[in-house]
Amino acid sequence: MKNISKILKLFFISGYILLVNTNVYGQPGLPMKKITEDTLLTRIVDCNALFTLNNRKVDYLDKKPYIYAEPYYEKVYNSKKDFAVFQLIKRKGVSPLLFVKIFRFNTCIKKDEVMEFITAEGYRYRLKNNYKPNCDGYLMGKIRRRENKNLTQGDISSIKILTFDKDYEFHLKTSEAERIKDELQCLKNKRFKFK
């Protein structure tokens, strides 16, 4: 009988404590952690698998080793024979770079804002050509922190390159856009070893 009365007392005391710690709306009075976008688990990307280190002294860029991602081979929209190669690289101590080679005879590129990333939301981000003006179809765009942040937050739908002759537009598949986004995210957050 004494054991039953002790159990009933514990039951009533725990019920009273629960009732006191409950506010007007029936929510427990204990502080709850608010779920934000940062606490949600997102896709995990292996940055070391996306990039390859080139530390051979014969292949240095400006006497520095660099890492590079696999190139993208993209066809020009509404063209059967024109295409380009895009490749992201990063040297030690320098912002990430995007190298582009357009495979079309006599494609002249100036040294202005000639590369444009277009997102699915309609935003456009322009990159300046850091390579000398040429008619070989080469250009190199430096991706600064602000552009990197904007490109990783948006969904890239196409890339547009402006030349003297005509404009080239490359529509990306969702898998390619996600891969570019992952590579930019890795270049933004991961510290690579260049040895």
Secondary structure, DSSP 8 states (H G I E B T S, - for coil): -HHHHHHHHHHHHHHHHHHHTB-TTS-BSS------TTTS------HHHHEEEE--GGG-BTTB-EEEE--EEEE-TT-SS-EEEEEEEEETTS--EEEEEEESTTB-B-SSEEEEEEETTS-EEEEEB-S--BSBSEEEEE--HHHHHHHHHS-EEEEEEE-SS-EEEEE--HHHHHHHHHHHHHHHH------
